[in-house]
Amino acid sequence: MKYLLQDIQKIETVAASQRGVFSISDVTILLNAEGQFLYKRLDYLKKSGILKPAIRGFYTYKEFDIQSLAARINPESYISGPTMLAEYLLIGTVPEYEISCVKTGRPREYKVEDYFINYNFISPSMFFGYEFVDGIKKALPEKAFLDCLYFYQSGIKYFFSIFEDINIESLDKKRLFSFLNKYKNPKFREFVYGFYSERS
């Protein structure tokens, strides 16, 4: 295929800046191709091992950032829960192959190679408490903590003990309870107040 070498070069040139994640739109622009011609060239890139199908509409390079993929799949979500607790060193175990995200709308789960990307549902009134880090929405420590407790109360099981393994000492108490006051469920607020007071 006469375009293969130049297509590989184009992909490899931008792979780092793309963090190894390509949407079909990215590839269309990069290769300046569309329709059957585009998919034929994509087929050669897949066979050569340069790109792999992730989920519908997305491809990954040989090395890719799973958090970037999660953010690209659903831009209206933020990374939270155990993923962020581990990133902030609030728990000791790193969920290497599982990314926890929060979104409005129905929950979804995707498997990409060895990874699982989980999007848990939260109501629009509780969709807050995140910041942009390198273009990715990530929960602040206090919101990641509250999200964990919230989903725990909703029946989600974790690979660590909610009651024994979370280091809450580094949480900003003022911000934590400011966030908590935005939760409408009084039983949840009571649970968090009790949880915090027993461990502080």
Order of alpha helices (4+ residues) and beta strands (2+ residues): alpha-beta-alpha-alpha-beta-beta-alpha-beta-alpha-beta-beta-beta-beta-beta-alpha-alpha-alpha
